Amino acid sequence: MAEAGRTIENNEIRFQIDKMMRGGQFKKAIELCQSALKIDPTNPDLHVRLGDLYVDWHLDIYQAKQYLEEAITEYQRAMETNLYSPVIHYKIGVALYHNGEFDKAIGHFNLCIEYDENMADAYFMIARTLAKKDRLSEAVPYLKKAIKKGHLKSSRSHYLMHLLLKSKYNVDFKQKIQSDGHFLMALFSLPFDKDAQKELFTKLSYAKFIPVFVKGYFLEKSKNIYKAIDLYSETIEEAPGFLPLYVLLGDAYRTIGKVTDAINEYKMAIWIDSTNVIAFKALCALYEEQGNYDSAADIYKKLIYMHPNDPLLYSNLANILYLKGDVKEAISHYQTAITLNPNKNWTSVIAQTLGYVLQESKENYDAAISAYQSASILNPNDTDIYISLGSAFYDKGDHNNALTVYRGALEINPNNSKIHCNLGYLLWGKGLIDESIKEYETAIRLDSTYDIAYNNLGVIYLDDLGRIVNAMDLFNLAIKHNPNYALAYYNLARAVSIKGDKLEAARLFQVSLDLNSYTKELDENDIKSKIDDLFD
């Protein structure tokens, strides 16, 4: 009889709570549940209901409070009386999923399946969590089981399968048909799937904010940034839990240089949803702009934890680490990005970047050459890769292989001025002056603004042929096409000093010295020594 009385009382409380929820009275519903628990503190049903209320209130965009920890606590209290309840484990898993604790969430969903192998929702949530972590291939088998176990109540599973198939690289015709088929099944089974209906109606409710987005967009485009900020701020007061508004507000502050305000808005978005990639990336981009590479690196590491199979995150983190001077760690992350290999062209670019880092840091020329060669295999028609490969061979001192690479690259693209220029430099170094001149002249014919080719050819005329006037003409052309070319001013000053005009040579050396403080092309002491030598 006591158990029957408790059931009647629970049903009455549930009725009152549902009534309050329909009226949007989250706080009153929670207070009612808490009051009931004071009277009956070991009632598992009430703890579960209170946990549900906390989750629903947390997900409500019209408030901006964190209640997931409270929800998890209530579910755990309910579990004390029923450790093997698949439903309670499922609810804890959902709360952990929304809290960004993906591995723990998967653990609870697996317990659901252990205690009830027919629980379709648990299979679906494992798939959704794995998809969130970019483990797409692992998610598919769970989705198949969710569809099989869920029967007509599988709209969410079909739709997620549609998205996963659609998101794959190099989708073939068969996969496209399968993706479209799952989309149609998602529509067909929607009337039978209450959770899918709830998620759909929630998303449709966001349509009321479309006018805000449109108006804000036009205000920003018309440079009325402060009006856009007022619009987003006013809308946030109405819906303080609607994350996109904080990102837009942060972007607006960023536009007008209010960095601190922008950071606060992005962090607020992350506080609301700790799994939101857009907010993380916006904050990271801002840190990069400010040169705060430590904070940017920390954020990329958090993103990698959430999305461990996203190669772009690894390559971006590697770029940041390289800028920080942490070359070895950067190389490690470039290698991880290459291993993940989303597609040949992208991976080729990252392999080329890795080669550049290895070469410029003088970490390992052989490894740099290997990286460039890997890039060339992935994208054999990209002449930039061969230019870099040839340069790496040259830096290693292997001039014969560098020559072979450049000549091979010209077979792919005979009109590439940069290859002709690099080949000219290599031939000059080997003492083949006439061939070198021909390559530089070809580079200039293909690109009449090529400042480096003018300068290098001028050096040959000055130092090897003694044709000072021709050399000066070439240096002047280099400067014309690149007014900040410190090396060209330096070489022009050398030519002018040979002609005997010391004052003009001193002026040109000084210009070179001033420019070099920014470009860092030359040894500053060498320029100063040249100036001193003029008047000794």
C-alpha positions in Angstrom: 0.0 0.0 0.0 2.9 2.4 0.8 4.4 1.7 -2.6 1.0 2.4 -4.3 0.7 5.7 -2.3 4.2 6.7 -3.4 3.3 6.0 -7.0 0.1 8.1 -6.8 2.1 10.9 -5.2 4.9 10.7 -7.8 2.3 10.9 -10.6 0.7 14.0 -9.0 4.1 15.7 -8.7 5.0 14.7 -12.3 1.7 16.2 -13.4 2.4 19.4 -11.6 5.9 19.6 -13.0 4.8 18.9 -16.6 2.2 21.7 -16.2 4.9 24.1 -15.0 7.2 23.1 -17.8 4.5 23.7 -20.5 4.3 27.2 -19.1 8.1 27.6 -19.2 8.4 27.8 -15.4 11.6 25.8 -15.0 12.5 27.3 -11.7 9.2 26.6 -10.0 9.3 23.0 -11.4 12.8 22.5 -10.0 11.7 24.0 -6.6 8.7 21.7 -6.5 10.9 18.6 -7.2 13.4 19.7 -4.5 10.7 20.2 -2.0 9.3 16.7 -2.7 12.8 15.3 -2.3 13.2 16.8 1.2 10.2 14.7 2.2 11.3 11.6 0.3 15.1 12.0 -0.2 15.7 8.4 -1.5 13.0 8.5 -4.2 14.9 7.6 -7.4 12.1 8.7 -9.6 12.2 12.2 -8.2 16.0 12.4 -8.5 15.7 11.3 -12.2 13.0 13.9 -12.8 15.0 16.6 -11.1 18.0 15.6 -13.3 15.8 15.9 -16.4 14.7 19.3 -15.3 18.3 20.5 -14.9 19.2 19.2 -18.4 16.2 20.8 -20.0 16.8 24.1 -18.2 20.5 24.0 -19.2 19.5 23.6 -22.9 16.9 26.3 -22.8 18.3 29.3 -24.8 16.2 31.8 -22.7 18.5 31.3 -19.7 22.3 31.2 -19.4 23.1 29.0 -16.5 25.1 25.8 -16.1 23.1 22.9 -14.6 24.7 19.8 -16.1 26.8 19.0 -13.0 23.6 19.3 -10.9 21.8 17.0 -13.4 24.6 14.4 -13.2 24.6 14.5 -9.4 20.8 13.8 -9.3 21.1 10.9 -11.7 23.9 9.4 -9.6 21.7 9.7 -6.5 19.0 7.9 -8.4 21.5 5.2 -9.4 22.4 4.5 -5.8 19.1 2.4 -5.6 19.5 0.9 -9.0 23.1 0.6 -10.1 22.1 -1.5 -13.2 19.5 0.8 -14.6 20.1 1.3 -18.4 17.8 4.4 -18.4 19.8 6.2 -15.7 23.1 5.4 -17.3 21.7 6.7 -20.6 20.6 10.0 -19.0 24.0 10.4 -17.3 25.7 9.8 -20.7 23.5 12.5 -22.3 24.4 15.0 -19.6 28.1 14.2 -20.0 27.8 14.5 -23.8 26.4 18.0 -23.5 29.1 18.8 -21.0 31.8 17.8 -23.5 33.0 14.8 -21.5 32.7 12.5 -24.5 34.8 9.5 -23.3 32.8 9.3 -20.0 29.6 9.6 -22.0 30.5 6.7 -24.2 31.3 4.6 -21.1 27.8 5.1 -19.7 26.2 4.4 -23.1 28.1 1.2 -23.3 26.8 0.2 -19.9 23.2 0.9 -21.2 23.8 -1.6 -24.0 25.3 -4.1 -21.5 22.2 -3.9 -19.4 19.8 -3.7 -22.3 21.1 -4.6 -25.7 17.9 -3.4 -27.4 18.3 0.2 -26.2 18.4 1.9 -29.6 18.9 5.4 -28.2 22.2 4.3 -26.5 23.6 3.1 -29.9 22.5 6.3 -31.5 24.2 8.5 -28.8 27.4 6.5 -29.1 27.4 7.2 -32.8 26.6 10.9 -32.3 29.4 11.2 -29.7 31.9 9.4 -32.0 30.9 11.6 -34.9 31.5 14.6 -32.6 35.0 13.3 -32.1 35.4 12.9 -35.9 35.6 9.1 -35.6 33.1 8.7 -38.4 33.9 5.2 -39.5 33.5 3.9 -36.0 30.1 5.7 -35.7 28.5 4.0 -38.7 28.2 0.4 -37.2 26.5 1.9 -34.1 24.1 3.8 -36.3 23.2 0.6 -38.2 22.4 -1.1 -34.9 20.4 2.0 -33.7 18.3 1.8 -36.9 17.8 -1.9 -36.5 16.8 -1.7 -32.9 14.8 1.4 -33.2 12.6 0.4 -36.1 10.3 3.3 -37.0 11.7 5.4 -34.1 15.0 5.9 -35.9 14.6 9.4 -37.6 17.6 10.8 -35.7 19.7 7.8 -36.7 18.8 7.9 -40.3 19.5 11.7 -40.4 22.9 11.3 -38.8 23.8 8.5 -41.2 22.8 10.8 -44.1 25.1 13.5 -42.7 28.0 11.1 -42.2 27.8 9.6 -45.7 27.5 13.1 -47.2 30.5 14.3 -45.3 32.9 11.7 -46.6 35.7 12.7 -48.9 35.4 11.5 -52.5 31.7 10.5 -52.2 30.8 8.2 -55.1 27.4 7.8 -56.7 26.5 4.7 -54.6 27.2 6.6 -51.3 25.2 9.6 -52.6 22.2 7.3 -53.2 22.6 5.8 -49.8 22.8 9.2 -48.2 19.7 10.4 -49.9 17.9 7.2 -48.9 18.7 7.8 -45.3 17.4 11.4 -45.5 14.1 10.2 -46.9 13.9 7.5 -44.2 14.5 10.3 -41.6 11.5 12.2 -42.9 9.4 9.1 -43.1 10.1 8.0 -39.5 9.9 11.5 -38.0 6.3 11.1 -36.9 7.2 8.1 -34.9 10.4 9.5 -33.2 9.5 11.9 -30.3 13.2 12.8 -29.6 13.7 13.7 -33.3 10.5 15.8 -33.2 11.7 17.6 -30.1 15.1 18.4 -31.6 13.5 19.5 -34.9 11.0 21.8 -33.2 13.9 23.3 -31.1 15.8 24.1 -34.2 12.7 25.5 -36.0 12.2 27.8 -33.0 15.5 29.4 -33.7 14.0 30.8 -37.0 12.7 33.8 -35.0 16.3 35.0 -34.8 16.8 35.1 -38.6 15.7 38.7 -38.8 18.4 39.6 -36.2 21.1 37.8 -38.2 20.0 39.5 -41.4 19.8 42.9 -39.9 23.1 42.5 -38.1 24.8 41.4 -41.3 23.7 44.5 -43.2 24.6 46.8 -40.3 28.1 45.3 -40.2 28.5 45.5 -44.0 27.4 49.2 -43.9 30.0 49.9 -41.2 27.3 50.5 -38.5 29.2 48.2 -36.1 28.0 49.9 -32.9 24.4 49.5 -34.0 25.0 45.8 -34.7 26.6 45.5 -31.3 23.5 47.0 -29.7 21.3 44.7 -31.7 23.2 41.6 -30.6 23.3 42.7 -27.0 19.6 43.4 -26.8 18.8 40.0 -28.3 21.1 38.3 -25.8 19.2 39.9 -23.0 16.1 38.1 -24.5 17.8 34.8 -25.1 21.0 34.7 -23.0 21.6 31.0 -23.8 21.6 31.3 -27.6 25.2 30.8 -28.4 25.5 32.2 -32.0 24.6 35.6 -30.7 27.8 35.7 -28.5 30.0 34.7 -31.5 28.4 37.4 -33.6 28.9 40.0 -30.9 32.5 38.8 -30.4 33.1 39.2 -34.1 31.7 42.7 -34.1 33.9 43.8 -31.1 36.9 42.2 -32.9 36.1 44.3 -36.0 36.4 47.6 -34.1 39.5 46.4 -32.1 37.8 45.8 -28.8 39.9 42.7 -28.2 39.0 42.2 -24.5 35.3 42.4 -25.1 35.6 40.0 -28.1 37.5 37.5 -26.0 34.8 37.7 -23.2 32.0 37.0 -25.7 33.8 34.0 -27.2 34.5 32.7 -23.8 30.8 33.2 -22.8 29.8 31.1 -25.9 32.2 28.4 -24.8 30.9 28.5 -21.2 27.4 27.9 -22.6 28.5 25.1 -24.8 32.0 23.7 -24.1 31.9 21.7 -27.3 31.2 24.5 -29.8 34.0 24.5 -32.4 33.0 27.8 -34.0 33.5 29.7 -30.7 36.8 28.0 -30.0 38.1 28.7 -33.5 37.0 32.4 -33.3 38.8 32.8 -30.0 41.9 31.0 -31.3 42.0 33.3 -34.4 41.8 36.3 -32.2 44.7 35.1 -30.0 46.7 34.4 -33.2 46.1 38.0 -34.4 47.3 39.3 -31.0 50.4 37.1 -31.2 49.2 35.3 -28.1 50.5 31.9 -29.4 50.5 30.2 -26.0 46.7 30.7 -25.6 46.1 29.8 -29.2 48.0 26.6 -28.8 46.1 25.7 -25.6 42.8 26.1 -27.5 43.9 24.0 -30.4 44.9 21.3 -27.9 41.4 21.4 -26.5 39.9 21.1 -29.9 42.1 18.2 -30.8 40.9 16.4 -27.6 37.3 16.9 -28.8 38.2 16.1 -32.5 41.2 13.9 -32.5 40.9 12.9 -36.1 40.7 16.4 -37.6 43.9 16.9 -39.6 43.4 20.6 -40.0 43.5 21.1 -36.2 46.9 19.4 -36.1 48.3 21.4 -38.9 47.0 24.7 -37.4 48.5 23.8 -34.1 51.8 22.9 -35.8 51.8 26.4 -37.4 51.4 28.0 -34.0 54.1 25.9 -32.4 56.5 26.7 -35.3 55.8 30.4 -34.7 56.5 29.9 -31.0 59.9 28.3 -31.9 58.9 24.8 -30.8 60.1 23.2 -34.0 60.2 19.5 -32.8 56.7 19.6 -31.5 55.5 21.4 -34.7 57.1 18.7 -36.8 55.3 16.0 -34.7 51.9 17.6 -35.4 52.5 18.1 -39.1 53.4 14.4 -39.3 50.1 13.5 -37.5 48.1 15.7 -39.9 49.8 13.9 -42.9 49.1 10.5 -41.4 45.3 11.3 -41.1 45.5 12.2 -44.8 41.9 13.5 -45.7 42.8 13.9 -49.4 45.9 13.9 -51.6 46.0 17.6 -52.5 45.5 18.8 -48.9 48.0 16.3 -47.5 50.5 17.3 -50.2 50.3 20.9 -49.0 51.0 19.9 -45.4 53.9 17.6 -46.5 55.3 20.6 -48.3 54.9 22.7 -45.2 56.6 20.1 -43.1 59.5 20.0 -45.6 59.8 23.8 -45.3 59.9 23.7 -41.5 62.6 21.0 -41.5 64.6 22.8 -44.1 64.4 26.3 -42.6 65.1 25.2 -39.1 68.0 23.1 -40.4 66.5 20.3 -38.3 67.1 17.6 -40.9 67.7 18.2 -44.6 67.1 14.5 -45.5 63.8 14.5 -43.7 62.9 17.8 -45.5 63.7 16.1 -48.9 61.7 13.1 -47.9 58.7 15.3 -47.0 58.9 17.2 -50.4 59.2 13.9 -52.2 56.1 12.6 -50.5 54.3 15.8 -51.5 55.3 15.4 -55.1 54.0 11.8 -55.1 50.6 13.0 -53.8 50.5 16.0 -56.3 53.0 15.3 -59.1 51.9 18.4 -61.1 52.6 21.0 -58.5 55.8 22.7 -59.6 56.2 24.6 -56.3 57.0 21.3 -54.6 59.9 20.7 -57.0 61.2 24.2 -56.4 61.2 23.5 -52.7 62.8 20.1 -53.3 65.5 21.5 -55.4 66.2 24.2 -52.8 66.5 21.5 -50.1 69.0 19.5 -52.2 70.9 22.8 -52.7 71.0 23.6 -49.0 72.2 20.1 -48.3 75.0 20.6 -50.8 73.7 18.1 -53.3 73.8 20.3 -56.3 73.6 17.6 -58.9 70.2 16.3 -57.5 69.0 19.9 -57.3 69.9 20.4 -60.9 68.0 17.2 -61.9 64.9 18.3 -59.9 64.8 21.8 -61.5 65.2 20.4 -65.0 62.5 17.9 -64.3 60.2 20.6 -63.1 60.7 22.6 -66.3 59.4 19.6 -68.2 56.2 20.0 -66.3 56.1 23.8 -66.5 58.7 25.2 -68.9 57.3 28.8 -68.4 57.8 28.9 -64.7 60.1 32.0 -64.1 61.0 30.9 -60.6 62.4 27.6 -61.7 64.5 29.3 -64.3 65.7 31.8 -61.7 66.7 29.0 -59.2 68.3 27.1 -62.0 70.3 30.2 -63.0 71.5 30.5 -59.4 72.5 26.9 -59.3 74.4 27.0 -62.6 76.2 30.2 -61.5 77.3 28.4 -58.3 78.7 25.6 -60.5 80.6 28.2 -62.6 78.5 27.8 -65.7 78.2 31.5 -66.3 76.8 31.5 -69.9 74.1 29.0 -69.0 73.3 30.8 -65.8 72.8 34.1 -67.7 70.4 32.4 -70.2 68.3 31.1 -67.4 68.1 34.5 -65.7 67.2 36.2 -69.0 64.5 33.6 -69.6 63.1 34.2 -66.1 63.0 38.0 -66.8 61.4 37.4 -70.2 58.7 35.3 -68.5 58.2 37.8 -65.7 59.4 41.3 -66.4 58.9 42.3 -62.8 61.1 39.6 -61.3 63.3 41.6 -58.9 65.4 38.7 -57.8 66.3 37.7 -61.3 67.4 41.3 -62.1 69.5 41.5 -59.0 71.2 38.1 -59.4 71.9 38.7 -63.1 73.3 42.1 -62.1 75.7 40.4 -59.7 77.0 38.2 -62.5 77.6 41.2 -64.7 79.3 43.0 -61.8 81.4 40.3 -60.2 82.1 37.9 -63.0 82.0 40.0 -66.2 83.0 43.4 -64.9 80.3 45.1 -66.9 79.5 47.8 -64.3 77.0 49.9 -66.3 74.9 46.8 -67.3 75.0 45.7 -63.7 73.8 49.1 -62.4 70.9 49.0 -65.0 69.8 45.6 -63.7 70.1 46.6 -60.0 68.0 49.7 -60.7 65.3 47.5 -62.4 65.3 45.3 -59.3 64.7 48.3 -57.1 62.1 49.7 -59.5 60.0 46.5 -59.1 60.8 46.2 -55.4 61.6 49.5 -53.7 62.3 47.7 -50.4 64.9 45.4 -51.8 67.9 46.0 -49.4 70.2 43.6 -51.2 69.6 45.3 -54.6 70.5 48.7 -53.0 73.6 47.1 -51.5 74.7 45.7 -54.8 74.0 49.0 -56.6 76.1 50.8 -54.0 79.0 48.4 -54.7 78.8 49.1 -58.4 78.6 52.9 -57.8 81.6 52.7 -55.5 83.7 50.9 -58.1 82.8 53.8 -60.5 84.3 56.2 -57.9 81.2 58.0 -56.7 81.7 57.6 -53.0 79.0 59.9 -51.7 76.3 58.2 -53.8 77.6 54.8 -52.8 77.4 55.9 -49.1 73.9 57.1 -49.6 72.9 53.8 -51.2 74.6 51.7 -48.5 72.7 53.7 -45.9 69.4 53.1 -47.7 70.3 49.4 -47.7 71.1 49.5 -44.0 67.8 51.2 -43.2 65.8 48.7 -45.2 67.7 45.8 -43.8 66.5 46.7 -40.3 63.1 45.4 -41.5 64.0 42.8 -44.2 67.0 41.2 -42.4 68.5 40.2 -45.8 72.1 41.1 -45.0 74.6 41.2 -42.2 74.3 44.8 -40.7 78.0 44.9 -39.8 78.9 44.1 -43.4 77.0 47.1 -44.7 78.6 49.4 -42.0 82.0 48.1 -42.9 81.4 48.9 -46.6 80.5 52.5 -45.6 83.6 52.9 -43.5 85.8 51.5 -46.3 84.6 54.2 -48.6 86.3 56.9 -46.6 89.4 55.1 -45.3 
